[in-house]
Amino acid sequence: MNVINFQDANCAHCYKCLRNCDVKAIRIKNGQAQIVTDMCIYCGHCMEICPQEAKTFESDLSYVKSMLQKKENVVVSLDPSYQGLMDYEDPGQIVDALMKLGFSQVRETAEGAAIITREYVRLMKEGQMDNIIVTSCPAIVYLVEKHYPMLIPYLAPVVSPMIAHGRMIKQQMGADTKVVFVGPCIAKKQEAQDPRHADCIDAVLNFNDINRWLNEEDIVIEDCEDTPFPQMDPRVNRLYPVTSGVISSVVATEVKRDSYRKFYVHGESNCIDLCQSMVRGEITGCFIEMNMCSGGCIKGPTVHDRSISRFKVKLDMEEQISREPVPAEETTPVLEQVSLNKVFFDRTPHDPIPSEAEIRQILAKTGKIRPDDELNCGACGYPTCREKAIAVYQRKAELDMCIPFMYEKSKSFANLVMETSPNVVMIVDEDMKLLEYSAVGEKYFGKTRAEALQMYLYEFIDPADFQWVFDTHQNIHGKKVHYPEFKLDTLQNIVYIPEQNVVLATFIDITKEEEQARLEYERKLDTIDLAQKVIHKQMMVAQEIAGLLGETTAETKTTLTKLCRSLLEDGSDNGGK
């Protein structure tokens, strides 16, 4: 089951998650961010800083509700950070509120912290470890196992308070009891699913889940009764969620002063810095408390209220919480009955490593031919160009993630278009100020690019069409415009670009075509005129011929008439004789 989900539709090619992931557990594929599970430490930082909220926490809330609907025995293990992150007047009101949701018991995870503290004291007393790294934070465990496995011998071989508490509850109330951990952590869910102790915690909720659920049921914590927590009082062990909380618990619990130097580290980059220092062998004889979240668990990744001050919460908790240890007689029986041992594994990812030639080849594809070309700007999310090239080889990154290269590439393409385009390209703002002007414009309008960029459009051509596009936000396509002063005919496309509030225009030179069309038209007119003249002449000839034919016909008729009469007259004379 996934702990963090990505919503591709919201991922916006910003690489912010990658830049802020110190272990580089983010893969970019087709411009979208993906979790690299074998590298992820589940700190949840990528979810916190994502500006598009493309990453979400997979909630167990529905599963928990279903368990309660089935009338199962469900117990809450409540992280002590509730003291700084939930609104109440008396702590017992939270107990009553959660029991109204259907939980059979509400217990403090700090109970588990109390017995874990005893184990830490034992380890220091034995003094067998060169360094002891202690933490209730699973993200620290994953950091060491996946990225610094050489430090595994320094990890205290003890489960976390959450796991210890889950085992306590199931040992005391029966294996069929369901345990739900409530806290501010994302990594706890992954820890609950870990095969090493998957039977200890049945579900994980955060405080946002609880608050949303309480609102759905119209339950107001401040209106609830003060119902005391059952079982032991964890006392000083409630300080585990704040920085130095583990050290405070250990110092209060141990009877005899040990020989280890003690200090705490919190925040992802600081923890990594410490790990690197320990790898170099610079740290010895130390008891080290580590927490991935800056400020401790009280500033966990699901704490959405950024107004909560970790400093105020720490001071308030330290003021309210007793510094007394839990008496040994309360913890000893649990230590005898519950296994707290944990084994760690080397889980280093085994990615293919490119050769130097392959790295150089990848670098060359983004214009980095020489070492001087490697800007190491970190905009892609990787600290150096070489590391990004290695990530490309390992299919974790893409070539076009190099922002300076893509900028220069796009810039060069734009310049190439403006310099080589056979068409006039113009970009003007709402004041008709020229913002771009292609080099070919000098040929047609007599203005160099440098000159044009200092001018307004109306200084050399009529801007009426441009102004109309600006005013109406409607585009003009394929309009013929003649400029007699420049002996130029153009086919114009004028388009409004709302994102920049500018107008882009392309002028296609159709002067030759228009001249050819005019010549062709003139030839057609000449042909028509000639045809009309021929027709006229033929009509005249026809008329002349008709006239001649008419005269000839008349003369012939007259002659023939005379001839007929003559013949008739001759016949009459002969008959008479």
C-alpha positions in Angstrom: 0.0 0.0 0.0 1.3 3.5 -0.9 1.9 6.0 1.8 2.2 9.1 -0.4 0.2 9.4 -3.7 0.9 11.6 -6.6 -1.7 13.3 -8.7 -0.2 13.7 -12.2 -2.7 16.3 -13.3 -1.5 18.7 -10.6 2.2 18.2 -11.2 3.5 21.3 -12.9 7.2 20.6 -14.0 8.5 22.8 -11.1 10.9 20.1 -9.7 10.4 21.7 -6.2 9.9 18.3 -4.6 13.1 17.0 -6.2 15.1 20.1 -5.1 13.9 19.7 -1.6 14.4 15.9 -1.3 17.9 15.4 0.1 17.9 11.7 -0.7 16.7 12.3 -4.3 13.9 9.8 -4.0 11.9 11.5 -6.8 11.9 10.3 -10.4 10.8 12.6 -13.2 9.1 10.7 -16.0 7.3 12.5 -18.9 7.5 15.7 -16.8 5.7 14.1 -13.9 7.2 13.4 -10.4 7.1 9.8 -9.0 8.3 8.3 -5.8 11.3 6.0 -6.0 10.3 3.7 -3.2 13.6 1.9 -2.8 15.2 5.3 -2.0 12.3 7.1 -0.1 12.6 7.5 3.6 8.9 8.7 3.9 9.7 11.9 5.7 6.8 13.6 3.9 8.7 16.7 3.1 7.8 16.5 -0.6 4.1 16.6 0.4 4.6 19.6 2.6 6.3 21.8 0.0 4.4 20.8 -3.1 2.8 24.1 -4.3 0.2 22.3 -6.4 -0.8 19.8 -3.7 0.0 17.0 -6.1 1.1 14.7 -3.3 -1.4 13.4 -0.8 -1.3 11.1 2.3 -3.1 7.8 2.0 -5.5 7.8 4.9 -6.6 4.7 6.9 -9.7 6.6 8.2 -12.2 4.5 6.3 -10.6 1.3 7.4 -10.7 2.4 11.1 -14.4 3.3 10.8 -15.1 -0.2 9.3 -13.3 -1.9 12.3 -15.5 0.1 14.7 -18.6 -0.7 12.7 -17.8 -4.4 13.1 -17.7 -3.8 16.9 -14.0 -4.9 17.1 -12.0 -4.0 20.2 -10.0 -1.0 18.9 -7.5 0.9 21.1 -5.9 4.2 20.3 -2.2 4.7 20.8 -2.0 8.5 21.1 1.3 10.2 20.3 2.3 12.6 23.1 2.6 15.5 20.5 -1.2 15.8 21.0 -0.3 18.1 23.9 0.9 20.8 21.5 -1.3 20.0 18.4 -4.8 19.5 19.7 -7.2 22.0 21.4 -8.4 21.0 24.8 -8.7 22.3 28.4 -7.9 19.0 30.1 -6.0 16.0 28.5 -8.8 13.7 29.6 -11.2 15.5 27.3 -9.4 14.0 24.3 -9.9 10.5 25.8 -13.6 11.1 26.1 -13.9 12.5 22.6 -12.1 9.5 21.0 -14.2 7.1 23.0 -17.3 8.8 21.7 -16.1 7.9 18.2 -16.2 4.2 19.3 -12.7 3.4 20.6 -12.6 1.1 23.6 -9.5 2.7 25.1 -7.3 5.6 24.6 -3.7 5.2 25.7 -0.5 7.2 25.4 2.3 6.0 23.1 4.6 7.5 25.8 3.9 4.2 27.7 6.0 2.5 25.0 8.5 5.3 25.2 9.0 4.6 29.0 10.1 1.0 28.4 12.2 2.0 25.4 14.0 4.5 27.6 14.9 1.6 29.9 16.5 -0.2 27.0 18.5 2.9 26.0 19.8 3.2 29.6 20.8 -0.5 29.5 22.7 0.0 26.3 24.6 2.9 27.7 25.4 1.0 30.9 26.8 -1.9 28.9 28.9 0.5 26.9 29.5 -1.9 24.0 28.5 0.5 21.1 31.0 3.1 19.9 28.1 5.4 19.1 24.4 4.9 19.9 21.8 6.5 17.5 18.4 6.6 19.1 15.2 7.7 17.5 11.4 7.2 17.5 11.4 8.4 13.9 11.2 5.6 11.2 12.5 8.1 8.6 15.8 8.1 10.4 15.9 4.3 10.3 15.1 4.3 6.5 17.8 7.0 6.0 20.5 4.8 7.6 19.3 1.5 6.0 18.9 2.9 2.5 21.6 5.5 2.2 24.1 5.0 5.0 24.1 1.3 5.8 27.6 1.5 7.2 26.0 3.2 10.2 23.7 0.3 11.0 26.0 -0.9 13.8 25.3 2.5 15.6 21.5 2.2 15.5 20.2 1.2 18.9 18.7 -2.3 18.2 15.4 -1.4 19.8 11.9 -0.9 18.2 10.2 2.5 18.3 7.8 3.5 21.1 4.9 3.0 18.7 5.8 -0.6 18.0 6.6 -1.3 21.6 3.3 0.2 22.6 1.4 -1.9 20.1 3.0 -5.1 21.4 2.3 -4.0 25.0 -1.4 -3.5 24.2 -1.8 -6.8 22.4 0.0 -8.6 25.1 -2.2 -7.1 27.8 -5.5 -7.1 26.0 -5.2 -10.0 23.5 -3.7 -10.5 20.1 -7.1 -9.9 18.4 -7.1 -6.3 19.8 -6.8 -3.7 17.1 -4.3 -0.9 17.7 -4.6 2.5 15.9 -1.7 4.9 16.2 -2.6 8.6 16.1 0.1 11.1 15.5 1.6 13.8 13.1 3.9 11.4 11.2 3.7 9.9 7.7 6.6 7.5 8.1 4.8 5.8 10.9 2.4 4.3 8.4 5.2 2.8 6.5 6.7 1.5 9.7 3.4 -0.1 10.7 3.5 -2.0 7.3 7.1 -3.2 7.8 7.2 -7.0 7.8 9.5 -6.9 10.8 6.6 -5.8 13.0 3.5 -5.7 10.8 1.4 -7.4 13.5 1.8 -4.6 16.1 -0.1 -1.6 14.6 -3.3 -2.2 12.6 -3.8 1.4 11.3 -2.3 4.9 11.4 -4.2 8.2 11.5 -3.0 11.7 11.8 -4.5 14.5 13.8 -6.1 16.0 10.7 -8.0 12.7 10.2 -9.2 12.8 13.9 -10.3 16.5 13.7 -12.2 15.9 10.5 -13.9 12.9 12.0 -14.8 14.7 15.2 -16.3 17.5 13.1 -18.4 15.0 11.1 -19.8 13.7 14.4 -20.3 17.2 15.9 -18.0 16.3 18.8 -16.2 19.3 20.4 -13.3 18.3 22.5 -13.6 21.2 24.9 -17.2 20.1 25.7 -16.2 16.5 26.6 -15.6 15.2 30.1 -12.2 14.8 31.7 -11.7 11.1 31.4 -8.2 10.0 32.7 -5.9 7.9 30.7 -5.7 4.3 31.9 -2.5 2.3 32.7 0.8 4.0 33.7 1.7 7.7 33.8 4.5 8.1 31.3 5.8 11.2 33.1 9.1 12.5 31.5 8.7 10.2 28.5 6.0 12.4 27.1 8.8 14.7 26.0 9.8 12.3 23.1 8.1 14.4 20.4 10.2 17.5 21.1 13.9 18.0 20.5 16.1 16.5 23.2 13.0 14.7 24.6 14.7 11.3 24.4 17.9 12.6 26.1 15.8 14.2 28.8 14.0 10.9 29.4 17.3 8.9 29.5 19.0 11.4 31.9 16.0 11.3 34.2 15.8 7.5 34.2 19.4 6.4 34.5 20.7 5.8 38.0 24.4 6.1 37.3 26.0 8.6 35.0 27.2 7.0 31.8 30.3 7.8 29.7 28.5 8.8 26.5 28.5 12.4 25.2 24.9 13.3 24.4 23.5 15.6 21.7 20.5 15.8 19.4 20.1 16.5 15.7 16.8 17.4 13.9 16.0 18.4 10.4 16.7 16.3 7.2 19.8 18.2 6.0 21.3 18.2 9.5 20.7 14.5 10.0 22.4 13.8 6.6 25.3 16.0 7.5 25.7 14.1 10.8 25.6 10.7 8.9 28.3 11.9 6.5 30.4 13.0 9.5 30.0 9.6 11.1 30.9 7.8 7.9 34.2 9.8 7.9 34.8 8.6 11.5 34.6 12.0 13.1 32.1 11.0 15.8 32.9 8.6 18.6 31.6 7.8 22.1 28.3 9.7 21.6 24.6 9.1 22.4 22.8 10.8 19.5 19.1 11.6 19.4 18.0 12.1 15.8 14.7 13.3 14.4 13.9 13.9 10.7 11.5 16.8 11.3 12.9 20.1 12.2 11.7 20.8 15.8 10.7 17.1 16.3 7.4 15.3 15.8 5.4 18.4 16.8 6.3 19.8 13.4 5.4 16.6 11.5 4.5 16.6 7.8 0.7 16.4 8.5 0.7 19.5 10.8 -0.9 21.9 8.3 -1.1 24.8 10.7 2.1 26.5 10.0 1.3 29.1 12.6 2.1 26.6 15.4 5.5 27.5 16.8 7.6 24.5 17.7 9.5 26.7 20.2 6.3 27.6 22.1 5.1 24.0 22.0 8.4 22.7 23.3 8.5 25.3 26.1 4.8 24.6 27.0 5.4 20.8 27.1 8.6 21.0 29.1 6.8 23.3 31.6 3.8 21.0 31.9 5.4 17.6 31.8 6.9 16.0 34.9 10.6 15.3 34.7 10.2 12.2 36.9 11.0 8.8 35.4 8.5 5.9 35.4 9.4 3.7 38.4 11.3 0.5 37.4 8.6 -1.7 39.0 6.1 -0.4 36.4 8.4 -1.1 33.4 10.1 -4.3 34.4 7.1 -6.6 34.0 6.6 -5.3 30.4 10.3 -5.7 29.6 10.1 -9.3 30.7 7.0 -10.0 28.6 7.4 -7.9 25.4 10.2 -8.3 22.8 11.8 -4.9 22.0 14.7 -6.1 19.8 14.9 -4.9 16.3 17.2 -6.1 13.5 18.3 -3.6 10.7 19.1 -4.4 7.1 21.2 -3.0 4.4 18.6 -1.8 1.9 20.9 0.3 -0.3 19.4 0.7 -3.8 21.5 -0.9 -6.5 21.3 1.5 -9.5 23.5 1.1 -12.5 26.5 3.4 -12.5 27.5 5.0 -15.8 31.1 5.2 -17.1 32.9 8.5 -17.4 32.4 8.4 -21.1 28.6 7.8 -20.7 28.4 10.7 -18.3 30.3 13.0 -20.7 28.0 11.9 -23.5 24.9 12.8 -21.5 26.3 16.1 -20.4 27.1 16.9 -24.1 23.5 16.5 -25.0 22.7 19.6 -22.8 25.6 21.7 -24.2 28.1 20.8 -21.5 31.1 19.9 -23.6 33.7 21.2 -21.1 33.8 21.2 -17.3 33.4 25.0 -17.5 30.0 24.5 -19.1 28.7 22.7 -16.0 26.9 25.5 -14.1 25.9 23.3 -11.2 23.0 25.7 -10.5 20.7 23.0 -8.9 17.6 24.3 -10.7 16.8 20.7 -11.9 16.9 19.4 -8.3 20.4 17.9 -8.4 23.3 19.7 -6.8 25.7 19.2 -9.8 25.3 18.6 -13.5 27.2 15.3 -13.2 24.7 14.0 -10.6 21.9 14.9 -12.9 23.6 13.2 -15.8 23.9 10.0 -13.6 20.2 10.3 -12.8 19.4 10.6 -16.5 21.4 7.4 -17.1 19.4 5.7 -14.2 16.1 6.9 -15.8 15.3 9.1 -12.8 15.7 12.4 -14.6 15.1 13.7 -18.1 17.4 15.8 -20.3 15.1 18.7 -20.6 15.1 19.2 -16.8 18.2 21.4 -17.4 16.6 24.8 -17.2 19.5 27.0 -18.3 20.0 24.7 -21.3 16.3 24.8 -22.3 16.2 28.5 -21.8 19.2 29.1 -24.1 17.7 26.6 -26.5 14.4 28.3 -26.6 16.1 31.7 -26.8 18.3 30.5 -29.7 15.2 29.1 -31.5 13.4 32.4 -31.0 16.4 34.3 -32.3 16.7 31.9 -35.2 13.1 32.5 -36.2 13.4 36.3 -35.9 16.7 36.3 -37.8 15.9 33.8 -40.6 12.1 33.9 -41.1 11.2 35.1 -44.6 8.1 36.7 -43.2 7.9 39.9 -41.1 7.2 39.0 -37.5 6.1 41.7 -35.1 5.0 41.8 -31.4 3.5 44.9 -30.0 2.1 45.8 -26.6 -1.1 47.7 -25.9 0.6 51.0 -26.4 1.7 49.9 -29.9 5.3 49.7 -28.8 7.3 47.2 -30.8 8.6 44.4 -28.6 9.9 42.2 -31.3 10.7 42.7 -35.0 12.2 40.2 -37.3 15.3 41.1 -39.2 13.6 40.7 -42.6 11.5 43.8 -41.8 14.4 46.0 -42.8 14.0 44.8 -46.4 10.4 45.8 -46.6 10.0 48.7 -44.2 13.5 50.2 -44.2 13.8 49.8 -40.5 16.5 47.7 -38.8 15.6 45.5 -35.9 17.4 47.8 -33.5 15.6 50.9 -34.9 12.2 49.3 -34.9 12.5 48.2 -31.3 12.8 51.8 -30.3 9.7 52.8 -32.2 5.9 52.6 -32.1 4.0 50.8 -34.8 2.2 53.9 -36.0 5.5 55.6 -36.8 5.7 53.6 -40.1 2.5 51.7 -40.7 -1.2 52.0 -39.9 -1.9 50.3 -36.6 -5.7 50.2 -37.0 -5.9 46.4 -37.4 -3.6 45.8 -34.4 -5.7 48.1 -32.3 -8.9 46.3 -33.3 -7.4 43.0 -32.2 -6.4 44.5 -28.9 -9.8 46.0 -28.3 -11.9 43.0 -29.4 -9.5 40.1 -28.6 -10.5 38.7 -31.9 -7.9 37.5 -34.4 -7.4 38.4 -38.0 -6.4 35.7 -40.4 -5.4 36.0 -44.1 -6.1 39.7 -44.6 -4.5 41.3 -47.7 -3.0 44.7 -47.0 -1.3 46.9 -49.6 1.4 49.5 -48.6 1.8 51.7 -51.7 4.6 53.8 -50.0 6.6 50.6 -49.6 5.5 49.0 -52.9 4.5 46.0 -50.7 1.5 43.7 -50.7 1.1 41.5 -47.6 -1.1 38.7 -46.3 -1.5 39.3 -42.6 -2.3 37.2 -39.5 -2.7 39.2 -36.3 -3.3 37.3 -33.1 -4.0 38.4 -29.5 -1.9 36.6 -26.8 -3.7 37.0 -23.5 -1.0 35.6 -21.2 1.3 38.4 -22.1 -1.3 40.9 -23.3 0.4 41.4 -26.6 -0.4 41.1 -30.3 1.7 38.9 -32.6 1.6 39.6 -36.3 3.1 37.9 -39.3 3.3 39.6 -42.7 3.7 37.3 -45.7 5.1 39.1 -48.8 2.7 38.5 -51.6 3.9 41.4 -53.8 5.1 39.2 -56.7 1.9 37.2 -56.5 -0.2 40.3 -56.5 1.8 41.8 -59.4 1.4 38.6 -61.3 -2.3 38.7 -60.6 -2.5 42.3 -61.8 -0.6 41.4 -65.0 -2.8 38.4 -65.5 -5.8 40.6 -65.0 -4.5 43.2 -67.4 -3.9 40.4 -69.9 -7.4 39.2 -69.5 -8.7 42.8 -70.0 -6.5 43.1 -73.2 -7.9 39.8 -74.4 -11.4 40.9 -73.7 -10.8 44.2 -75.5 -9.3 42.4 -78.5 -12.2 40.0 -78.6 -14.7 42.8 -78.4 -12.9 44.6 -81.3 -13.0 41.4 -83.4 -16.6 40.9 -82.6 -17.3 44.5 -83.6 -15.4 44.2 -86.8 -17.1 40.9 -87.6 -20.4 42.5 -86.9 -19.5 45.4 -89.3 -18.4 42.9 -92.0 -21.5 41.0 -91.5 -23.6 44.1 -91.7 -21.7 45.1 -94.9 -22.1 41.7 -96.3 -25.7 41.7 -95.4 -26.1 45.1 -97.0 -24.4 43.9 -100.2 -26.4 40.8 -100.2 -29.5 42.9 -99.8 -28.6 45.1 -102.8 -27.7 42.1 -104.9 -30.9 40.3 -104.0 -33.0 43.3 -105.0 -31.2 43.7 -108.3 -31.6 40.1 -109.0 -35.2 40.2 -108.2 -35.7 43.1 -110.5 -33.9 41.5 -113.3 -35.7 38.2 -113.0 -39.0 40.0 -112.8 -38.2 41.8 -116.0 -37.1 38.6 -117.6 -40.3 36.8 -116.7 -42.4 39.6 -118.0 -40.4 39.7 -121.2 -40.9 36.0 -121.7 -44.6 36.3 -121.0 -44.9 39.1 -123.5 -43.1 37.1 -126.2 -45.4 34.1 -125.7 -48.5 36.2 -126.0 -47.4 37.6 -129.4 -46.7 34.2 -130.9 -50.1 32.7 -129.8 -51.9 35.5 -131.4 -50.4 34.6 -134.8 
